Amino acid sequence: MTQDSNSEDSSRRRFLVGAGVVGATALAGCTGDDESDGSSDVSEDDFPDFDPTNPEYPQLGSTLIEHDFELGTTEFLEEMETQDEPRYGNAPPEPPEDESEWIDPDTLVFSYGAGETGQQAYEGTLDPIVENIEEETGKDVQFEILNSYAAQVEAMNAERLHIAAFFPGNTPHGVNLAEAIPLAMPVGEDGTFGYKLWVITQADNDEINSVEDLAGKDVAHTSETSGSGNQAPRAMFEQDFGVVPDEDYEVTYSGGHEQSILAVDNGDYEAGPVASTNFREVAEAGQIDAADIKVVWSSNPFPSGPFSIRYNLAPDIREGIEAAFFDYDYTGTEMAEEIHGGTFTEVDYATHWDVILTSHEHLGIDYGDDIEDE
């Protein structure tokens, strides 16, 4: 790097740190004195009135959870700008018309998630969808636990796996490497889905009230391969705010979303990007008081799921699987609670995954090498 570029980087960092001071000054007076005794006297009255259709930040975590703002809505999906083609990588393959290219397995192999998480989620809870797939296709369905998301992709690429619930961040790997067609995304009874990326800090931290204020602070990302806990923040912070992790602030990896949330709450880190649904779960478990944390920025919702199928399944099998997802209402079942979806909506990969593909493009993700684990 030349001396000029070093100078430009240093100047930009000084500007961003200065912006953080301005942000802190703007909020001073509504959160208390500059000197803190370590306790928080912050309340909802210290923050803007919350309007879910036009939110202002910062907001208390408790306020956002009260309004179910950690989730996306089908209204948001309907309002998304349609993308004709994925902005990065390949589009899902078209099912072949040539019968010689079809596969017609005696048993359909189905994988939900990876490792023990998949096992725990499956035990008894996914029986309704499995039974309907069997009824609609006339095939036995074998549930298989795979030890990683990479193993999921590899198994579908080798035609050993026919139906898979991919994690949102590794769905592009399934499309590009395993010829997967994202089919169905679970939607809650109230029309909610997915999760958001939140930037959190202590409610009484006067110095952090925006993403720009992260400059020069002690910020925790979750893990290097995490989509929502590291890769998406790296792309979004730089693209949308001009804040470059590892340049404008030093990244420390906490080990996971729960670890980041607890560490920020405890003051071990000043801030961190985390998945909103993980924040809700930690709060509901009583591990933190959501009113002790404020959210200084929220992304648009990330999609959930999806359930995907191998592209070259025989047409009658594919149609039977589609019927099992779209022609039944699973509301009220244990499955609906487990996967937050009693019904399913069709997936428009290019449009619904655009937020993820934008991050992958910015970071130059190589689908041959990188599999997100969160």
NUVOZA-383799 format. One line per field, with one value per residue (C-alpha): residue number from 1; x, y, z. Coordinates in Angstrom, 2 decimals. Example, Ala and Ser with C-alpha at 12.3 -4.5 7.8 and 13.67 -1.06 7.14 Angstrom:
// residues 2
nr	[1,2]
xx	[12.30,13.67]
yy	[-4.50,-1.06]
zz	[7.80,7.14]
END
This chain:
// residues 374
nr	[1,2,3,4,5,6,7,8,9,10,11,12,13,14,15,16,17,18,19,20,21,22,23,24,25,26,27,28,29,30,31,32,33,34,35,36,37,38,39,40,41,42,43,44,45,46,47,48,49,50,51,52,53,54,55,56,57,58,59,60,61,62,63,64,65,66,67,68,69,70,71,72,73,74,75,76,77,78,79,80,81,82,83,84,85,86,87,88,89,90,91,92,93,94,95,96,97,98,99,100,101,102,103,104,105,106,107,108,109,110,111,112,113,114,115,116,117,118,119,120,121,122,123,124,125,126,127,128,129,130,131,132,133,134,135,136,137,138,139,140,141,142,143,144,145,146,147,148,149,150,151,152,153,154,155,156,157,158,159,160,161,162,163,164,165,166,167,168,169,170,171,172,173,174,175,176,177,178,179,180,181,182,183,184,185,186,187,188,189,190,191,192,193,194,195,196,197,198,199,200,201,202,203,204,205,206,207,208,209,210,211,212,213,214,215,216,217,218,219,220,221,222,223,224,225,226,227,228,229,230,231,232,233,234,235,236,237,238,239,240,241,242,243,244,245,246,247,248,249,250,251,252,253,254,255,256,257,258,259,260,261,262,263,264,265,266,267,268,269,270,271,272,273,274,275,276,277,278,279,280,281,282,283,284,285,286,287,288,289,290,291,292,293,294,295,296,297,298,299,300,301,302,303,304,305,306,307,308,309,310,311,312,313,314,315,316,317,318,319,320,321,322,323,324,325,326,327,328,329,330,331,332,333,334,335,336,337,338,339,340,341,342,343,344,345,346,347,348,349,350,351,352,353,354,355,356,357,358,359,360,361,362,363,364,365,366,367,368,369,370,371,372,373,374]
xx	[0.00,1.33,1.88,-1.04,-3.49,-2.35,-2.99,-6.45,-7.38,-6.13,-8.10,-11.25,-10.89,-10.44,-13.58,-15.62,-14.44,-15.36,-18.80,-19.20,-18.51,-21.13,-23.65,-22.95,-23.35,-26.68,-28.10,-26.53,-29.11,-31.67,-29.62,-28.04,-24.76,-21.44,-20.25,-21.82,-22.09,-22.37,-26.15,-28.69,-31.52,-32.55,-36.25,-38.43,-39.10,-35.47,-35.93,-37.99,-41.55,-41.37,-43.10,-42.58,-43.23,-40.59,-38.35,-35.89,-32.82,-31.60,-34.40,-34.45,-34.30,-37.42,-39.36,-38.45,-39.35,-42.66,-43.52,-42.18,-39.70,-37.07,-39.01,-39.81,-43.34,-44.95,-45.94,-42.24,-41.78,-44.59,-43.07,-39.56,-38.20,-38.29,-34.93,-35.10,-31.71,-29.56,-27.05,-24.30,-23.71,-26.10,-29.87,-31.47,-31.44,-34.57,-35.98,-34.92,-37.48,-35.52,-36.80,-33.36,-32.09,-34.75,-34.02,-36.69,-35.32,-37.21,-36.64,-36.47,-33.70,-34.55,-32.15,-33.10,-30.20,-26.91,-25.59,-27.38,-29.46,-31.09,-31.63,-33.29,-35.51,-36.64,-37.54,-41.30,-41.81,-41.40,-43.59,-46.55,-44.59,-42.79,-46.07,-47.61,-44.58,-44.93,-48.66,-48.30,-45.32,-45.93,-42.31,-40.80,-38.95,-35.74,-34.54,-30.76,-28.57,-25.54,-22.72,-22.26,-23.85,-21.03,-22.03,-25.60,-24.43,-22.10,-24.83,-27.31,-24.66,-24.04,-27.82,-27.79,-29.96,-33.22,-34.90,-32.97,-33.66,-30.60,-29.47,-30.12,-26.41,-25.48,-28.49,-26.40,-23.89,-26.70,-27.88,-24.43,-22.80,-25.60,-28.17,-30.73,-34.03,-35.12,-38.79,-40.59,-40.02,-41.89,-44.16,-45.73,-49.46,-49.13,-47.24,-43.79,-40.56,-36.80,-34.65,-32.75,-29.22,-29.15,-26.27,-26.53,-24.85,-25.61,-28.70,-26.74,-23.77,-23.92,-21.06,-22.71,-25.97,-25.29,-23.13,-20.74,-20.15,-18.53,-15.31,-12.59,-14.75,-14.38,-16.79,-17.53,-18.42,-19.63,-17.34,-15.33,-17.58,-20.89,-23.11,-25.21,-22.61,-19.62,-19.87,-23.08,-21.97,-18.64,-20.41,-23.29,-21.25,-18.83,-21.40,-24.04,-22.02,-18.39,-17.33,-14.75,-14.34,-10.69,-9.81,-12.18,-12.49,-10.72,-12.87,-12.91,-14.73,-16.94,-17.71,-21.43,-24.52,-25.44,-21.88,-21.87,-25.21,-24.19,-20.77,-22.23,-24.77,-21.93,-19.79,-17.03,-17.55,-19.01,-21.15,-21.79,-23.81,-26.16,-29.19,-32.39,-34.06,-31.07,-31.42,-35.10,-34.30,-31.62,-34.00,-36.92,-34.63,-34.04,-30.31,-30.53,-33.03,-33.86,-34.41,-30.70,-29.69,-30.36,-30.38,-28.70,-29.43,-31.47,-31.15,-34.03,-35.18,-33.14,-35.13,-35.63,-35.06,-35.57,-36.63,-34.95,-35.15,-32.75,-33.53,-33.80,-36.33,-38.98,-41.89,-44.45,-42.12,-41.46,-45.19,-45.93,-43.32,-44.74,-48.24,-47.02,-45.66,-48.27,-51.57,-51.60,-51.90,-49.67,-50.77,-51.09,-48.68,-45.45,-43.69,-45.13,-43.75,-40.34,-39.67,-41.82,-44.07,-47.51,-47.70,-45.16,-44.61,-42.92,-39.33,-38.18,-34.46,-33.19,-35.45,-35.74,-32.02,-30.84,-29.78,-27.51,-26.24,-25.35,-23.10,-21.57,-20.82,-19.20,-17.01,-16.21,-17.47,-16.24,-19.07,-16.55,-14.71,-16.97,-19.98,-21.70,-22.27,-24.76]
yy	[0.00,3.48,6.27,8.20,5.34,4.92,8.60,8.40,5.41,7.18,10.33,8.33,6.54,9.85,11.17,8.13,8.29,11.98,11.10,8.75,11.64,13.77,10.90,10.56,14.30,14.27,11.77,13.35,14.87,12.10,9.27,10.93,12.55,11.90,10.27,6.87,4.85,1.64,1.36,2.17,4.65,4.36,3.95,3.87,7.58,8.30,6.94,7.94,6.66,3.35,3.10,-0.35,1.08,3.80,2.90,5.35,4.18,3.57,1.58,-0.62,-4.32,-4.78,-2.35,-4.18,-7.58,-6.20,-5.30,-8.61,-6.52,-9.29,-11.00,-10.24,-10.17,-11.47,-7.87,-7.09,-10.00,-8.68,-5.21,-6.37,-5.25,-8.30,-9.49,-11.28,-12.94,-13.49,-10.67,-13.16,-16.75,-18.95,-19.16,-22.41,-24.95,-25.66,-29.18,-31.24,-32.09,-35.13,-38.18,-39.78,-37.09,-37.70,-39.56,-41.73,-43.06,-45.73,-43.78,-40.01,-38.84,-35.75,-33.68,-30.89,-28.73,-30.26,-32.25,-32.47,-29.36,-31.19,-34.29,-32.33,-30.41,-33.55,-35.87,-36.19,-32.60,-32.98,-36.07,-34.16,-32.96,-36.30,-38.22,-35.93,-36.25,-40.02,-39.81,-37.43,-39.16,-42.80,-42.97,-43.79,-40.86,-41.46,-38.69,-38.38,-36.45,-34.89,-33.49,-30.18,-27.87,-28.72,-32.39,-31.43,-29.73,-32.59,-35.20,-33.38,-32.87,-36.64,-37.31,-39.05,-36.28,-35.24,-32.82,-30.49,-27.60,-25.50,-22.70,-19.32,-18.50,-21.78,-21.90,-20.27,-23.10,-25.59,-23.78,-23.33,-26.60,-29.12,-28.10,-27.43,-25.65,-23.60,-24.47,-23.43,-21.02,-21.47,-18.64,-18.20,-17.99,-14.22,-13.95,-13.61,-15.26,-15.12,-12.82,-9.53,-8.39,-6.11,-4.04,-4.00,-2.16,-1.41,0.78,3.39,3.53,7.17,6.74,4.25,5.23,4.25,1.94,4.83,5.05,1.60,3.17,2.81,0.66,-2.89,-4.84,-8.56,-10.53,-14.10,-16.35,-15.99,-18.23,-16.91,-15.29,-13.00,-12.65,-11.70,-11.84,-9.83,-7.13,-6.78,-6.18,-4.05,-1.85,-0.94,-0.57,1.34,3.27,3.36,1.49,-1.23,-3.90,-4.64,-1.16,1.19,-1.14,-4.31,-7.41,-9.93,-13.24,-14.24,-17.75,-17.35,-15.15,-16.06,-15.42,-11.98,-11.03,-12.09,-10.44,-7.11,-7.25,-7.91,-5.10,-7.39,-5.83,-2.45,-3.66,-6.49,-7.55,-10.43,-12.25,-10.74,-14.08,-15.20,-12.00,-12.75,-16.33,-15.21,-12.62,-15.06,-17.53,-14.90,-14.67,-10.92,-8.14,-6.86,-3.38,-3.25,-3.44,-0.99,-1.69,1.04,-0.44,-3.22,-4.75,-5.78,-9.33,-12.30,-15.25,-18.44,-22.00,-22.85,-26.40,-27.27,-30.20,-31.82,-30.27,-33.50,-35.42,-37.00,-34.58,-36.64,-36.72,-33.00,-32.26,-34.50,-32.72,-29.34,-30.50,-31.61,-28.11,-25.89,-27.78,-28.36,-26.13,-27.23,-24.48,-25.75,-28.66,-29.05,-28.72,-25.24,-24.13,-25.72,-24.20,-21.08,-21.94,-23.48,-22.68,-22.25,-19.61,-20.17,-19.04,-16.54,-17.17,-14.16,-11.77,-13.26,-14.10,-10.78,-9.49,-12.53,-12.53,-8.84,-9.65,-12.63,-10.52,-7.79,-10.27,-12.34,-15.55,-18.61,-21.12,-23.88,-23.06,-21.32,-22.74,-20.52,-22.21,-19.75]
zz	[0.00,-0.86,1.64,0.06,0.54,4.14,4.71,3.15,5.32,8.44,7.59,6.97,10.29,12.10,10.40,11.39,14.98,14.98,13.65,16.60,18.99,17.24,17.53,21.22,21.77,19.95,22.41,25.49,27.79,27.20,28.66,31.65,32.65,30.98,34.19,34.72,37.91,35.88,36.21,33.50,34.00,30.35,29.51,26.40,26.89,26.01,22.48,19.44,19.24,17.40,14.02,12.45,8.98,9.38,12.33,13.82,15.72,18.31,19.96,23.02,22.27,24.40,22.20,19.00,20.47,21.75,18.12,16.69,14.75,14.89,12.07,8.45,7.07,3.90,3.16,2.88,0.46,-1.71,-1.80,-2.73,-6.07,-8.33,-9.60,-12.95,-12.44,-9.35,-8.98,-8.18,-9.22,-11.15,-11.22,-10.00,-12.84,-14.84,-14.46,-17.48,-20.15,-21.35,-19.49,-19.63,-17.24,-14.58,-11.38,-9.76,-6.45,-4.54,-1.31,-1.02,1.29,3.33,5.46,7.85,8.97,9.97,12.94,16.26,15.53,12.65,14.78,17.58,15.16,13.39,16.24,15.81,14.69,10.93,10.71,9.19,6.15,5.80,5.87,3.25,0.97,1.20,0.50,-2.45,-4.09,-3.20,-2.02,1.32,2.91,4.85,7.13,7.22,9.64,7.97,10.06,8.23,5.72,3.31,3.61,2.71,-0.47,-1.37,-0.84,-3.06,-5.73,-5.70,-5.95,-2.56,-1.07,-2.71,-0.28,2.02,4.35,3.67,5.93,4.21,3.87,2.19,-0.14,-2.92,-2.53,-3.00,-6.12,-7.66,-6.62,-6.10,-8.74,-6.03,-6.60,-3.54,-3.28,-0.11,2.77,6.07,7.16,10.58,11.19,11.47,8.16,9.71,8.64,8.82,10.92,10.73,11.42,14.44,15.76,19.53,22.38,26.02,26.41,28.37,26.00,24.88,22.40,20.03,18.35,14.73,12.64,12.01,15.75,15.73,14.46,17.06,19.33,20.66,18.43,18.48,15.36,15.92,13.86,10.68,8.56,9.93,7.33,9.53,12.28,10.12,6.34,5.92,8.40,6.61,3.30,4.57,6.89,4.12,1.35,3.29,5.88,4.73,7.87,7.14,9.82,10.65,9.41,11.24,14.21,15.26,14.91,17.75,17.28,20.20,18.99,18.25,18.38,21.95,23.09,21.44,22.97,26.47,26.16,25.00,27.82,30.26,28.85,27.57,24.12,23.32,20.42,18.00,14.96,15.83,14.43,15.80,16.49,18.54,20.56,21.20,22.25,24.72,26.17,26.41,28.19,30.86,30.13,29.50,30.05,26.55,28.01,28.93,25.26,22.44,18.73,16.70,13.27,11.69,8.24,6.04,6.78,5.70,4.32,6.28,5.12,2.37,1.66,-1.62,-4.02,-6.46,-9.86,-11.86,-9.78,-12.03,-12.60,-10.64,-7.63,-7.84,-8.12,-5.13,-2.99,-4.01,-3.04,0.39,1.04,-0.58,-0.37,3.39,6.43,9.29,11.66,15.22,14.80,16.72,13.38,12.86,16.21,15.63,12.21,12.70,9.81,9.56,5.88,3.10,0.46,-2.88,-3.14,-5.73,-5.31,-7.28,-5.35,-1.87,-1.62,-3.04,0.39,0.81,-2.77,-2.44,0.51,-1.28,-4.34,-2.27,-0.43,-3.52,-1.91,-3.78,-3.65,-4.15,-0.94,1.57,3.41,6.00,9.36,10.86]
END
